[in-house]
Amino acid sequence: MKYKVHRFEIRMSRDQQALEDFLNQLPGEVISIIPNVQSHITILGMGARVSFLYIVEKTATG
């Protein structure tokens, strides 16, 4: 088994279709999607945002 890790820059409010298209074009099996969550300060207090995703894909061997 071989794995490939993709980094996908995302803005959660607008990139749903781009993420869907990216996942559908992958030839292998998606094993995991890992978000990078960063905290930030807003006028209402603390918040969190996802800046990118790591997508782990299992690829065909050899």
Buried (B, 14 or more C-beta within 10 A) or exposed (E): EEEEEBEBEBEEEEBEEEBEEBBEEBEEEEEEEEBEEEEEEEEEEEEEBEEBBEBBBBEEEE
